[in-house]
């Protein structure tokens, strides 16, 4: 499944709502926040959205963009483990560079298992 432009969290209000009301999982190299959205009976669309926050503390632009690409790929490959409608925020920490991609993916999957997604 592709990662489409409509799957990106863009507005400040969406980020704030997910940070305020979503479930939080601390994964060491990053913080994962998930907010399951209510599904209307008439609405059967599947919409999972992702927002990645990588501040300048993570590193220069090359490192920040690499982190975002890696987390978008993790999200894309594991979308089926998420509820049909949810917002996911990943906040990248400075220790991110110390971990291999496989380790980051394991932490991501473990965090998805911990969160109450129903």
Beta strands, then each sheet from edge to edge (+ up, - down):
strand 1: 23-26
strand 2: 30-36
strand 3: 47-53
strand 4: 85-92
sheet 1: 1+ 2- 4+ 3+
end
